[in-house]
Amino acid sequence: MKSPATILLLILVAFWGCSENKKQEVADSLHFNLKDSILQNPIALIYAEDNYELFYNYMVNGDEKCGLAESKDLQNWSNKLMVFESDENASQNIKTVVTDWNQTTEYSEETTALIAFGVDANQPGTLTILYSNNNGSSWKQDTENTIILADFYEPIQDVKVFWNEETQSWNLSTLSGYEVRFYSSTDLKNWEYLSRFGDDVALKSGQWTSIDLFPMEITETNETKWVLFISADSGSPNEGSGVQYFVGEFDGYVYQASHNKPKWIDHGSDLYQAVVLSDYRMVNKKPVLIGTLYNSIYEKFSIPNNSPTEFSLPRQLTLNEKFYDYYLFSEPVEAIEKAATETISETELTDAKTIEKSLHLPAHIDLTFDVNSRLYLGMAESFGVTITTKEGKELILGYQAERRYFYIADPSIQRDFPDSWDGFYYAPYVTNEPQLDMTLIIDENSAELFAMNGLISVSRKFDFESNSVQLQLFGEQGKVNLQKGSITEF
């Protein structure tokens, strides 16, 4: 019989063998970010036990870790402690997490398991499997079943795994170079190669870094299409990084896009590496996107940006037919807890007449303009909002009626870095509607513009350096009627 001292020693050895990722503290912000660590990118968003669970990468002391946060409403987040009872490297390279809802694998013999897949950067084509039977609190590595995928000569950048109800099998998508490969499995261990996508994609540039694949119903017809996200660190419409998407058919074997020229989910270059709520139809939820607010162009031109990395606001997606094609619409998820809202009365804005007020961040601004007179003389060439910091820096968000585009402009970059980048994001849109709507989400480190019921979105990192700023509603070179507006300060 072992002595109490021996038993205690064994317990301590077992504890020391675990790799513990310290529970991170979430910053007090409208956008998800961390207080004491450097946030990297979302890994997966799932729904389990009445909570949204967000897996993400972060950096601490130069090491990349995997974190987990949970929320009831996608806005108020708290972090959960994760313990990895395996090689610590496995926790640093997790690329996706999936729920075994139907308990089809040996990992779910007693309870529904979460299964994570990691990559080995030093061995192209090698995937590791980890699993959790307590909703992500602790993880074990399946050391007996390392996945080896043949004919990979470059590292796998990202993977996506999901259960396909139609084929009654698991699908795996891998991203390496400019190629997405598709595989099938019944046990998550043995994978059969099916097909690939990417050869016919136009306008390849930079590095493809992350993917997601999910079904969506077309709003007008209820027909199901499959949307493929591919994030790239350059090549977006306004330079820099972004998330391109394709709409097409996926029969569980081959993905066929309806177009080979990518569209972009956000016209700014600051939405990157986005993921969509996994299995959202199975848990009776809406498709929701979360991405990283980041742009590679700041590093490329050595433009200082001291604001911490944060995630975008969760956005609800819809797929619509417009202009004889398919487009994703995205709008910010509505807050469950309503803050006090100030209403703006109908006002005609001109060069001589503006609306000015002090604003406490974060803030949600809704504006509706009468643009029925856009074809006649006297219509303002540009209208929108200017946010000014205490230090005098400006960020301008609005619509250029003469040239027909929405935009976010940072005059300080145009002034201080004239030979690099103009700091100007724009989204072309020729409106035929009598009204033009804009929703602006302004936080201390970012600004997000949504327009035309979500068809247009433009995101921008910006360090306001304080939660106290000045707001101006303007109309330039003419007049525009602000029909209604509201400002909500959180």
ZALUM-966485 format. One line per 10 residues: their letters; for each residue x, y, z of C-alpha. Coordinates in Angstrom, 2 decimals. Layout:
<sites>
A> X:Y:Z  ...;
</sites>
This chain:
<sites>
MKSPATILLL> 0.00:0.00:0.00  1.32:3.42:-0.98  1.90:5.95:1.80  -0.03:9.28:1.89  3.20:11.10:1.00  3.67:8.91:-2.09  0.07:9.52:-3.23  0.53:13.27:-2.80  3.72:13.12:-4.87  1.90:11.29:-7.69;
ILVAFWGCSE> -0.87:13.89:-7.68  1.65:16.71:-7.93  3.49:15.00:-10.79  0.20:14.57:-12.68  -0.69:18.22:-12.14  2.70:19.46:-13.28  2.28:17.36:-16.44  -0.68:19.48:-17.55  -0.17:22.47:-19.83  -2.33:25.25:-18.41;
NKKQEVADSL> -3.27:28.28:-20.46  -3.75:31.05:-17.92  -7.24:32.50:-17.86  -7.09:35.78:-19.76  -8.86:38.94:-18.61  -11.27:40.44:-21.13  -10.99:44.20:-21.60  -13.97:46.43:-20.84  -14.89:47.25:-24.44  -17.70:46.90:-26.95;
HFNLKDSILQ> -15.28:44.82:-29.04  -13.67:41.67:-27.74  -10.04:42.18:-26.71  -7.67:41.26:-23.89  -6.12:43.36:-21.14  -2.73:41.78:-20.60  -2.05:39.74:-23.75  -1.88:40.33:-27.48  -4.99:39.07:-29.24  -4.33:37.28:-32.54;
NPIALIYAED> -7.32:35.78:-34.40  -10.51:33.79:-33.81  -10.19:30.01:-34.25  -13.81:28.89:-34.00  -17.19:30.06:-32.73  -19.57:27.36:-31.47  -22.77:27.21:-29.42  -22.99:24.75:-26.54  -24.80:24.53:-23.19  -26.70:27.78:-23.84;
NYELFYNYMV> -23.50:29.74:-24.43  -21.56:31.03:-27.40  -17.99:29.76:-27.07  -15.19:31.61:-28.83  -11.82:29.91:-29.29  -9.02:32.30:-30.19  -5.24:32.66:-30.45  -3.27:35.12:-28.34  0.37:35.92:-27.63  1.93:36.10:-24.16;
NGDEKCGLAE> 5.66:36.51:-23.57  6.30:35.69:-27.22  4.41:32.37:-27.11  1.19:31.70:-29.02  -1.61:30.20:-26.93  -5.22:29.13:-27.38  -7.90:30.86:-25.31  -11.61:30.33:-24.73  -14.32:32.87:-23.90  -18.06:32.41:-23.45;
SKDLQNWSNK> -21.06:34.71:-23.79  -24.84:34.57:-23.61  -25.37:37.44:-26.07  -22.18:37.74:-28.19  -21.39:41.04:-26.49  -20.55:40.37:-22.85  -17.66:37.90:-22.72  -15.90:36.10:-19.88  -12.88:33.86:-20.31  -12.68:30.20:-19.29;
LMVFESDENA> -9.56:28.45:-18.08  -8.25:25.77:-20.46  -5.97:22.92:-19.40  -4.17:20.77:-21.98  -3.22:17.34:-20.70  -0.86:16.85:-23.63  2.16:18.22:-25.41  2.05:22.00:-25.06  2.79:22.44:-28.75  -0.61:20.96:-29.56;
SQNIKTVVTD> -2.37:23.80:-27.76  -0.39:26.38:-29.72  -1.41:25.23:-33.21  -5.14:24.57:-32.97  -6.90:25.65:-36.16  -10.51:24.60:-35.65  -12.91:23.12:-33.10  -16.00:21.02:-33.90  -18.83:19.54:-31.82  -19.64:15.84:-32.26;
WNQTTEYSEE> -23.39:16.43:-31.92  -24.43:12.96:-33.09  -21.75:11.20:-31.05  -20.43:9.43:-34.13  -16.83:9.08:-32.87  -15.11:7.25:-30.04  -14.36:10.61:-28.42  -18.07:10.93:-27.57  -18.69:7.53:-26.00  -19.96:9.01:-22.73;
TTALIAFGVD> -20.84:12.60:-23.60  -20.80:14.91:-26.62  -17.18:15.84:-27.23  -15.49:18.89:-28.62  -12.74:17.89:-31.05  -9.93:20.24:-32.05  -7.47:19.89:-34.91  -3.97:21.32:-34.83  -1.26:21.55:-37.47  2.44:20.78:-37.32;
ANQPGTLTIL> 4.24:23.61:-39.09  7.40:21.51:-39.40  5.64:18.57:-41.04  3.39:19.64:-43.94  0.21:17.59:-44.09  0.32:16.51:-40.43  -2.68:17.15:-38.19  -3.08:16.43:-34.48  -6.37:15.60:-32.74  -7.37:16.87:-29.30;
YSNNNGSSWK> -10.68:16.30:-27.55  -12.61:17.59:-24.56  -15.46:15.92:-22.68  -16.20:18.87:-20.39  -17.10:21.60:-22.88  -13.57:22.84:-23.46  -12.25:23.13:-19.90  -9.63:20.40:-20.31  -8.16:18.71:-23.36  -6.40:15.46:-24.15;
QDTENTIILA> -4.41:14.66:-27.26  -5.11:11.49:-29.21  -1.45:10.49:-29.44  -2.30:7.21:-31.21  -4.01:8.83:-34.19  -1.96:11.56:-35.85  -3.42:12.41:-39.27  -1.03:12.33:-42.23  -2.40:13.91:-45.42  -0.38:13.08:-48.53;
DFYEPIQDVK> 1.27:15.40:-51.06  1.59:18.57:-49.01  4.77:20.50:-49.79  3.83:23.71:-47.96  2.53:24.04:-44.39  -1.21:23.85:-43.86  -2.34:27.35:-42.93  -5.84:26.52:-41.73  -8.43:23.72:-41.52  -12.20:23.52:-41.20;
VFWNEETQSW> -14.13:20.41:-40.07  -17.90:19.88:-39.96  -20.51:17.12:-40.01  -22.34:16.86:-43.34  -25.93:15.69:-42.79  -26.51:14.92:-46.47  -23.58:12.54:-46.84  -23.64:11.38:-43.19  -19.91:11.91:-42.93  -17.35:14.44:-41.76;
NLSTLSGYEV> -15.85:16.96:-44.17  -12.38:18.44:-43.78  -11.13:21.48:-45.71  -7.44:22.40:-45.68  -5.73:25.58:-46.87  -2.18:25.47:-48.18  -0.72:28.00:-50.59  -3.44:29.01:-53.06  -5.28:25.72:-52.72  -8.22:24.44:-50.66;
RFYSSTDLKN> -8.54:20.65:-50.48  -11.60:18.67:-49.42  -11.65:15.33:-47.58  -14.24:12.95:-46.12  -14.21:10.69:-43.03  -16.53:8.65:-40.82  -14.35:8.70:-37.69  -12.31:11.97:-37.88  -9.10:9.88:-38.04  -8.96:8.40:-41.54;
WEYLSRFGDD> -9.52:10.88:-44.35  -10.21:10.32:-48.04  -9.15:13.01:-50.51  -12.07:14.29:-52.61  -11.22:17.40:-54.62  -9.58:20.81:-54.55  -10.45:24.45:-55.20  -8.32:27.44:-56.15  -6.87:26.78:-59.59  -9.38:29.00:-61.38;
VALKSGQWTS> -9.54:31.80:-58.81  -8.69:35.19:-60.31  -6.64:37.92:-58.65  -4.51:35.80:-56.32  -2.13:37.90:-54.25  -0.31:37.83:-50.94  -0.76:34.82:-48.70  -4.02:32.96:-48.10  -4.16:32.47:-44.33  -7.55:31.15:-43.17;
IDLFPMEITE> -10.76:29.58:-44.45  -14.33:28.80:-43.47  -17.05:26.89:-45.33  -20.74:26.95:-44.43  -24.23:26.66:-45.99  -26.62:29.61:-46.33  -30.12:30.00:-47.66  -30.81:32.70:-50.25  -33.26:35.14:-48.66  -35.47:35.45:-51.74;
TNETKWVLFI> -35.77:31.75:-52.67  -34.66:29.69:-49.63  -32.30:27.81:-51.95  -29.16:26.58:-50.18  -25.75:27.74:-51.35  -22.32:27.17:-49.81  -20.13:30.13:-48.90  -16.34:29.76:-48.82  -14.29:32.35:-46.92  -10.61:32.76:-47.78;
SADSGSPNEG> -8.68:35.40:-45.86  -5.65:36.96:-47.51  -2.98:39.23:-46.06  -3.10:41.48:-49.14  -5.13:42.09:-52.28  -8.30:43.55:-50.77  -10.12:46.33:-52.66  -8.44:49.09:-50.64  -5.01:47.39:-50.32  -3.91:45.29:-47.40;
SGVQYFVGEF> -5.60:42.28:-45.84  -9.22:41.14:-46.01  -11.75:38.32:-46.31  -12.76:37.23:-49.81  -15.73:34.96:-50.34  -17.20:32.69:-52.98  -20.80:31.48:-53.33  -21.43:28.11:-54.94  -22.45:24.47:-54.68  -20.96:21.78:-52.44;
DGYVYQASHN> -22.26:18.22:-52.69  -19.98:16.88:-49.99  -17.30:16.07:-52.58  -16.65:19.00:-54.93  -16.99:22.77:-54.41  -18.06:24.73:-57.50  -18.14:28.52:-57.20  -20.63:30.52:-59.22  -17.88:33.06:-59.93  -14.07:32.84:-59.98;
KPKWIDHGSD> -13.50:36.47:-59.15  -13.73:36.89:-55.37  -16.02:39.28:-53.59  -14.99:40.80:-50.25  -17.10:40.69:-47.12  -15.82:44.13:-46.05  -14.67:46.96:-48.30  -12.18:48.16:-45.71  -8.91:46.29:-45.32  -9.18:45.92:-41.56;
LYQAVVLSDY> -11.50:42.89:-41.30  -9.37:39.76:-41.43  -9.43:36.02:-40.64  -13.16:35.79:-39.98  -15.04:32.72:-38.73  -18.77:31.97:-38.76  -20.79:30.26:-36.02  -20.35:26.52:-36.61  -23.42:24.32:-37.08  -25.66:27.35:-36.64;
RMVNKKPVLI> -28.64:25.62:-38.23  -28.28:22.60:-35.96  -28.45:24.80:-32.84  -31.25:26.97:-34.31  -29.19:30.16:-34.46  -28.42:32.76:-37.11  -25.13:32.77:-39.05  -22.85:35.14:-37.15  -19.38:36.32:-38.17  -16.48:37.41:-35.97;
GTLYNSIYEK> -13.16:38.54:-37.45  -9.95:40.29:-36.49  -9.66:44.05:-36.91  -6.19:44.13:-38.43  -4.49:45.39:-41.57  -1.10:44.30:-42.88  -0.66:47.65:-44.60  0.26:49.39:-41.32  3.31:47.16:-40.99  4.12:47.35:-44.71;
FSIPNNSPTE> 4.46:51.16:-44.63  5.61:51.40:-40.97  2.54:53.45:-40.06  2.22:53.66:-36.26  -0.96:52.14:-34.85  -0.89:51.85:-31.10  -4.42:50.53:-30.68  -4.59:46.94:-29.40  -5.81:44.14:-31.64  -9.51:43.47:-31.16;
FSLPRQLTLN> -12.20:41.46:-32.86  -14.95:42.92:-34.98  -18.43:43.26:-33.63  -20.37:40.05:-34.21  -22.22:40.44:-37.51  -25.33:38.60:-38.62  -25.10:37.40:-42.21  -27.74:37.01:-44.90  -27.30:35.86:-48.49  -29.23:37.88:-51.05;
EKFYDYYLFS> -29.72:38.07:-54.79  -28.87:41.55:-56.08  -27.59:42.89:-59.39  -28.09:39.41:-60.91  -25.61:37.87:-58.49  -25.29:36.64:-54.89  -24.05:38.94:-52.13  -23.48:38.55:-48.41  -25.09:41.25:-46.29  -23.72:41.84:-42.79;
EPVEAIEKAA> -25.15:43.89:-39.96  -24.06:44.23:-36.32  -25.85:41.92:-33.90  -28.33:43.99:-31.92  -27.59:44.62:-28.27  -29.85:42.78:-25.86  -29.29:45.37:-23.16  -30.52:48.68:-24.53  -28.66:51.81:-23.49  -30.13:55.30:-23.44;
TETISETELT> -30.62:56.68:-26.95  -30.66:60.32:-28.08  -32.88:61.10:-31.06  -31.77:63.57:-33.75  -34.58:65.61:-35.30  -34.93:66.14:-39.03  -32.30:68.67:-40.11  -30.96:70.11:-43.35  -27.15:69.94:-43.30  -25.10:72.44:-45.32;
DAKTIEKSLH> -21.61:73.97:-45.24  -23.00:76.59:-42.88  -25.17:74.30:-40.76  -23.86:71.24:-38.96  -24.78:69.27:-35.84  -22.07:69.07:-33.20  -21.95:67.36:-29.83  -19.58:65.69:-27.37  -19.58:61.92:-27.66  -18.63:59.24:-25.15;
LPAHIDLTFD> -17.28:56.03:-26.68  -18.31:53.40:-27.50  -21.29:54.71:-29.47  -23.82:53.42:-31.99  -25.04:56.00:-34.56  -27.97:55.43:-36.95  -28.60:57.97:-39.74  -31.11:58.14:-42.59  -30.66:60.73:-45.36  -33.09:61.88:-48.05;
VNSRLYLGMA> -31.25:61.40:-51.36  -34.27:61.66:-53.63  -32.89:64.95:-54.98  -29.44:63.52:-55.87  -30.00:64.13:-59.59  -30.76:67.81:-59.12  -28.55:70.82:-58.48  -27.83:71.65:-54.87  -27.37:68.11:-53.53  -24.39:67.91:-51.16;
ESFGVTITTK> -21.36:66.35:-52.80  -20.43:64.60:-49.56  -22.15:64.05:-46.22  -21.64:62.06:-43.06  -19.82:62.22:-39.73  -16.49:63.61:-38.54  -15.05:62.31:-35.25  -12.36:64.53:-33.71  -10.11:63.50:-30.82  -8.82:65.74:-28.05;
EGKELILGYQ> -5.48:65.85:-29.89  -7.17:67.10:-33.07  -7.00:63.87:-35.10  -10.00:63.28:-37.38  -11.75:60.27:-38.80  -14.39:60.98:-41.45  -17.15:58.50:-42.35  -19.71:59.25:-45.02  -21.03:59.05:-48.58  -19.60:60.83:-51.61;
AERRYFYIAD> -22.76:61.57:-53.59  -21.01:63.00:-56.65  -18.69:60.01:-57.17  -21.05:57.47:-55.60  -19.18:55.68:-52.82  -19.18:55.24:-49.06  -15.88:55.97:-47.36  -13.76:56.18:-44.22  -10.89:58.68:-44.40  -8.00:59.42:-42.06;
PSIQRDFPDS> -6.54:62.80:-43.10  -3.55:62.38:-40.76  -2.18:59.49:-42.85  -2.65:61.47:-46.06  -0.73:64.30:-44.41  2.02:62.38:-42.57  2.64:59.51:-45.03  2.06:61.04:-48.48  4.39:58.62:-50.29  2.99:55.41:-48.82;
WDGFYYAPYV> -0.76:55.17:-48.48  -3.60:57.67:-48.41  -5.51:56.12:-45.48  -8.67:56.16:-47.57  -11.18:53.28:-47.74  -14.13:53.43:-50.13  -16.99:51.16:-51.22  -18.61:52.03:-54.58  -22.38:52.16:-54.49  -24.74:53.89:-56.92;
TNEPQLDMTL> -27.97:54.31:-55.00  -31.35:54.32:-56.72  -33.32:54.40:-53.49  -34.90:57.62:-52.16  -33.20:57.08:-48.79  -29.68:56.27:-47.78  -28.98:54.67:-44.38  -25.77:54.48:-42.39  -24.99:52.70:-39.13  -21.71:53.63:-37.43;
IIDENSAELF> -20.15:51.74:-34.52  -17.41:53.85:-32.96  -15.21:52.36:-30.23  -11.95:53.61:-28.70  -9.84:51.61:-31.17  -12.00:51.20:-34.25  -14.84:52.39:-36.45  -17.25:50.24:-38.46  -19.63:51.58:-41.11  -22.67:49.62:-42.34;
AMNGLISVSR> -24.98:50.88:-45.08  -27.84:49.90:-47.35  -29.20:47.25:-44.98  -25.82:45.54:-44.70  -24.76:45.29:-48.35  -21.96:47.75:-47.59  -19.57:47.43:-44.67  -16.27:49.25:-44.12  -14.09:48.62:-41.06  -11.19:50.67:-39.80;
KFDFESNSVQ> -8.71:50.44:-36.92  -8.20:53.87:-35.38  -6.76:54.94:-32.05  -9.06:57.62:-30.63  -6.74:57.72:-27.58  -9.68:58.49:-25.28  -13.35:57.65:-24.82  -14.25:61.34:-25.12  -14.46:62.81:-28.65  -16.33:65.44:-30.66;
LQLFGEQGKV> -18.98:64.49:-33.22  -19.99:66.59:-36.23  -22.73:65.72:-38.74  -22.01:67.55:-41.99  -23.04:68.19:-45.58  -20.43:69.69:-47.95  -20.74:71.58:-51.24  -24.51:71.69:-51.14  -27.29:70.48:-48.86  -28.70:67.17:-47.68;
NLQKGSITEF> -31.70:66.42:-45.52  -31.05:64.24:-42.50  -34.48:62.68:-42.09  -33.82:60.95:-38.78  -31.01:59.83:-36.58  -30.13:58.41:-33.19  -27.03:58.14:-30.99  -26.58:55.47:-28.36  -23.67:55.76:-25.91  -22.74:52.56:-24.07;
</sites>
